[in-house]
């Protein structure tokens, strides 16, 4: 009985070795990460375009505040204060 176990173990070991060799043959070489080329960023706007945009934004904010104050004064006038 011992001889049968030994022969079956050697067959399993031989089958395992064949499977390991097949796996190593099928596996690709290790992948070496490669850094990609830098992606160009969006073109930067001209400084004068930024200034004009900021001026329009500031004017819009001032108009909003003026209209809000006018609405408040109108409400105070109609309330009788």
Secondary structure by P-SEA (a helix, b strand, c coil): caaaaaaaaaaaaaaaaaaaaaaaaacccbbbbbbcccccccccccaaaaaaaaaaaaaaaaaaaaaaaaaaaaaaaaacc
